[in-house]
Amino acid sequence: MANQNKIIITCAITGSIHTPSMSPHLPVSAEQIAQAAIEAAEAGAAIVHLHARNLADGRPDQSTEAFAPFLQVIKQRSDCVINITTGGAATMSVEERVKPAATFAPEVASLNMGSMNFGLYPMLERFKTFEHEWERPYLEGSRDRIFRNTFGDIEHILRTCAENGTRFEIECYDIGHLYTLAHFVERGLVKAPFFVQSVFGILGGIGTHPEDVAHMKRTADRLFGNDYRWSVLGAGRSQLPIATQAIALGGNVRVGLEDSLWIGKGQLAKSNAEQVRKVRQIIEGLGASVATSDEARQILQLKGGDKVSF
């Protein structure tokens, strides 16, 4: 792949998987999310991937009112690429999930390439005590909850954001998701270069074996050739091993407290920046270098931070 020695680090700041009781370091308020994103960028993240949370109880919140305060602060204090989720949470409708990206027209928005089982309930085996009443039912409910992103939903998100000049972090949780992307490419709804984020270790998606990682890359190479840029995220304890494999293969990486609360076995990460620094050490130790935000913009052909609506 092109730009093999310039590795883009994405940092996913808070997400909608982990609940506030799982870690005191998980950003919840707009101030915490903004500060965490700025620190991650200073540590080497070219892109920050953003969800919002309700200030009162930390539950996922996809309202534009929840996003606006931290988007403005991050833009004022950092030149990093801002990526707004259209995934939100599995409890939300597609109309709710796409609204912040449609409103704020970011340089990048995430887009999951399919409906899937999304099992969070095994975390109840590790975490027993919860501060907020919504947390346990939210995790337990994932036994019977489907994250919905039908072909119609994906097309709705693509067409809703079509006039914004927004590119997508295309999240692929399984091999079939790559073929779904190929379908939308063939229809002309997604334009190269594609930023393919391969996701490993979510219960319901592809696993974390090194052969799973290699299979994802081989399939994407065959389908998209030089028209895509590959990135990986490993959930939980697989975060750094999968990042290391991808870096060695010339890929880009995503870290952050959305994907893993940990920095080592049994050791909670104290910040998103701590994870960025850790993966940066791996990148540089393998003889590659970290892409700046402007280099990421060039690699992914983004529209620029001056063309967003916040």
Secondary structure, 3 states (H helix, E strand, C coil): CCCCCEECEEEECCCCCCCHHHCCCCCCCHHHHHHHHHHHHHHCCCEEEECCECCCCCCECCCHHHHHHHHHHHHHHCCCEEEECCCCCCCCCHHHHHHHHHHHCCCEEEEECCCEECECHHHHHCCCCCCCCCHHHHHHHHHCCEECCCHHHHHHHHHHCHHHCCEEEEEECCHHHHHHHHHHHHCCCCCCCEEEEEEECCECCCCCCHHHHHHHHHHHHHHHHHHEEEEEEECHHHHHHHHHHHHHCCCEEEECCCCCCEEECCEECCCHHHHHHHHHHHHHHCCCEECCHHHHHHHHCCCCHHHCCC
